[in-house]
Amino acid sequence: MDFKNKNIIIDIEPISRRVILTSDKSMYDLLSDLSVPIRSICGGLGTCGKCRLLIQKGKEFFNLPTSAERKFLDQIDLENGWRLACQARIDKNKLQSLEKIETSQFRIFLPNELMLEDFNILTAGVGKGVKLLPAIKKYYLEVDTASLEEPQADFERIIKKLISTNKNFSRNIQFDISLDLLNDLPNILREKKHKITITLWNNKTIIACEPGNTVEDNYGIAFDIGTTTVVGYLINLNNGKVYALDSNLNSQTAYGEDVITRITFIKSDRKNLDVLNSIVIKDLNEILLKTCSKAKINPSRVYEASIVGNSVMHHIFLGLDPTNIGLSPFVPVIQKGLNVAAKDLKLNISKNGIVYTAPIISGFVGADTIGVILSSNIYKEKDLTLAIDIGTNGEIIIGNRKTLAVGSCAAGSALEGAHISDGMRAAAGAIDSLKIDPDNLDVSFSTIKNKKPIGICGSGLIDAVAEMLKSKILTRSGNFNKVLVNHERLIKSDKSFKFIIVNKDETSIGKDITITQNDIRQIQMAKAAFFSGTRLILHNMGSESLKIKKVFLAGAFGNYINSENAKFIGMIPDIPNENIFQIGNAAGIGAQYCLLNKDLRNKAEQLLNRIQYIEIAVKEEFQKEYAEAMYFPHLNLDYFPTLIEYKEIQKR
Amino acid sequence: MDFKNKNIIIDIEPISRRVILTSDKSMYDLLSDLSVPIRSICGGLGTCGKCRLLIQKGKEFFNLPTSAERKFLDQIDLENGWRLACQARIDKNKLQSLEKIETSQFRIFLPNELMLEDFNILTAGVGKGVKLLPAIKKYYLEVDTASLEEPQADFERIIKKLISTNKNFSRNIQFDISLDLLNDLPNILREKKHKITITLWNNKTIIACEPGNTVEDNYGIAFDIGTTTVVGYLINLNNGKVYALDSNLNSQTAYGEDVITRITFIKSDRKNLDVLNSIVIKDLNEILLKTCSKAKINPSRVYEASIVGNSVMHHIFLGLDPTNIGLSPFVPVIQKGLNVAAKDLKLNISKNGIVYTAPIISGFVGADTIGVILSSNIYKEKDLTLAIDIGTNGEIIIGNRKTLAVGSCAAGSALEGAHISDGMRAAAGAIDSLKIDPDNLDVSFSTIKNKKPIGICGSGLIDAVAEMLKSKILTRSGNFNKVLVNHERLIKSDKSFKFIIVNKDETSIGKDITITQNDIRQIQMAKAAFFSGTRLILHNMGSESLKIKKVFLAGAFGNYINSENAKFIGMIPDIPNENIFQIGNAAGIGAQYCLLNKDLRNKAEQLLNRIQYIEIAVKEEFQKEYAEAMYFPHLNLDYFPTLIEYKEIQKR
């Protein structure tokens, strides 16, 4: 059956692909046609049961579950929308009851285990370096045995040896130990004739005790829990090196792609907090296992985990209700950094290991931002510096060694490919940079892993918009230039235009990759949010005469951005390129730093008292600033004096 | 059937009664005849199922369970020896297979719920007074609501108000809170419009948060876990007053009357540690409920519990394996004081309440001794002072403000009535004091609660022995004086003698209450252990010229002792009576003090470093000292120069 006239749009999550369904093919065939490789053994015959996916929206318009599906999925799964990709297809008869098909009528979600190919989530970053001073330290001790003359308890004999062989401990320290570990102590102590290795946390608490000398095996794991992705770094705490890293798509995405949807889900039933909490813990435990297996390390030798994440991810991870973050005035339950027993959180590191969560700044500026501040050293800069962190939400930090202010803006996800017609995350086959020849509008481009293009990611989008401006395809207000309407790359559809980046013959998805008018609007809104947010924060810091001297670009796609083009579209201020730095996943590096240097945790608490939080969207000047910033690069060209190209570009 | 010639002896625990069974009567009738009132509705007809007891030894010689028992007890109970008192009786046919009936062939155990009458466990004591400085303090706060201008988190706004209204808190304190409580915080804060009361532990950790002003409801509970009895004191932490107290027989007694038996039980199967742990937690929770109900207090308003107990009770309470305490060199797992979350121990005080366990000194000198030291202030005395704590085990403390040494001796349980033919605990009907007329050997006596006598308790035994010495019924070596063999109160049975204290016509058990040669030996061993232990500790403190100037008598029967007689039998040194003080349940008072003054907990840790522990029984001079101390008052009369009566008493 031909669906073409029906205009059925299917959103594919968590890879943020939006496709038009043109026939009643199975979801398996749809994904294959899109070159999204998925796990299947039988090749779509319905006999292996591996290609499970979740129909999040519109499941009532799909065919009834087949006997193959009934074999692999139980009734509850089926009711919840789980299907086999090779069996599930939209039923045209069921569509007839619909008067109009909405754009967001259909959404399918591909669970982690379904996807074959690693998504190219940015895990690397550029830290400023940190002194090695972890909270975790191991000590090998040859403990004296007890005698009738010296019948001291096991614990006290261990402490006695620790103090006598390490001069930095005072006799007056009251060392702590958990009951669980205490209970194992007698056997561990005697297993290798009173030769043991103890693991001390913060010079005070014994959190592990192992027979023999295991001082070499000393690990921690740093996690960055993003709304969409979770990254983990397994680190040797004796030398500070990352031994393995791994990332997962945050499986909570199945319950909503942004934090507001997840808060709403929790508000509808408090039990859903447990659901989302278990999901993220499961993701973290999987990353823990994968990194440990890569580095051939026993997870019981991972003694501490440090966590950054936005405020909602932070709350859900800790099992705290984020409901009030979703209501004005958007208050979290707690801001300060916390140390929690790993077992209370069911995180499978060492049995008595500790989880440190970095502090959060406000309901919408989280521990990830603290991570960016700590790893970028913005709080030590001499010059006033702007750091923007682009993720599913956008955060803006402005400061130096004297002052520090932050704000958040509802921007960023477009730059991760969301809500863009051919947008996608920075994964294999994504166009990540491009150039347009202004003479003939020919497009040259590069893709991640040099694969045939299947979509366009954030850095490619910035390039596309900047190049379309330079080639006069777009006006400064973001409209298509009607002068060019007859060019073959410019296509009119419905009442708007789109620009063909790659012809369908060159793609592996059987259709053109284009930039639509709506895509341009999405990018305009994102860049306007960042720029107007920056101006409002500066304004609220007391003086409009403050000038940004440096820019740090952080986030999951920061490393791929052409900063010249980011400036050209007006996303960041007009400062020399040599003062624009791409610092990668600065939040994740911040998490690593907290693991490597415990003093940074005190620093984080001190910063928390110093940071000025500015609620951008409620400021009265916001609407005007935002509207003006929608222009490329801005309504007021005086803000971008070096962009001489704009002198030639028409205002409208 | 007449059992008389069989000499069947039944030990009844936990009341430490040993009786001779003279017919095949039911256990219900046996207990009734002994005036041990037990719970039963049907009066022994087997229809109410209330009179459950446990046959601990010799169950194979009892009749098979009757149909009445099968109705009320399941198969597992029956296999474990649980019976109905009214149905269970010894079967003479089964006895025929026995060549010889051992003294300890039969033991029955009466569970708490079976016994009607409160046992008169000593709960009171004489403390030296303590400054009120509890670890727990409550604060009523009217917290500011959040606004868009000040969108601080709930926790931070609470802390801000706490600091701004209480000048003694510095801005730099990092306050703690558990995740559980944090999760409840948003709702509690909003329940009474941001008016809350928080409970702070050690000025640092928020352990409770309640809507409105609940500052008045501020309680703690102090527990003294003895081998045989458990006592709890419910205390108002705002004024330091005991609002209610209650005691239970330690239900662990069903698994062995002394600590060694319980260690053996645990050694046989590690799971038994959980069994004994659950039992003592259940006892404590019962006492908690009973005291709270007496004082009309909600247990959720009890924020802290403090615990003293001997080392084995301490370990079992914490769920720590005491096995190594039972093996030379008798090492505990840990000595220092601990703070543990009440929920980890399943103690049903406030959800996030804290349990403090006082430190233990060695495998056989426990937290109860720390309690005695703290409450008696022996560590502040100018003069060298001896404190002896008489319980199921005996502890000896010698010291003053400069020096402190402790030891333990396997003595004391005889003074609680154990292993004494007509011995019993200090309960209603126990002879607690007596006098013998030296002319005609007539005995005058008093009983607890003035009931008809059913046995003799510790203080009565000391009196009996002292009076028998003064009346020349006994020689200094503890033998019966053969000169008196024809006196009507002196009876020869088997090859030894016994002295009739009360004729059977005057008792309520239908038989004479007597003191046997074996009873004298038990008392001799106990007093010799205390006296020789005292001498050995003094010796090991460095100088034999040290002289005891003061004596503190502590323990569950301390208040009833005639100290003149305790000196007369040679249990304590020969010092003037005005320097002998009875300080009651000093261990329990120590537990109360720890609850009332947190500085005493640091004091306890300091003392732990200062106290010299002396392992009495392994000292080479022990055997000789012990043998010499077996004499009344001692082989060497020079130690007791004021006891001029002995000049007339023959040495043998």
Interface residues (C-beta under 8 A of the other chain):
Chain A: A146 S147 L148 E149 P151 Q152 A153 D154 F155 E156 Q174 I177 L179 L182 N183 L185 P186 L318 G319 L320 D321 T323 N324 S328 P329 F330 V331 P332 V333 I334 Q335 K336 L338 V340 D344 I360 S362 G363 E605 Y613 E615 V618
Chain B: A146 S147 L148 P151 Q152 A153 D154 F155 E156 Q174 I177 L179 L182 N183 L185 P186 L318 G319 L320 D321 T323 N324 S328 P329 F330 V331 P332 V333 I334 Q335 K336 L338 V340 D344 I360 S362 G363 E605 Y613 E615 V618
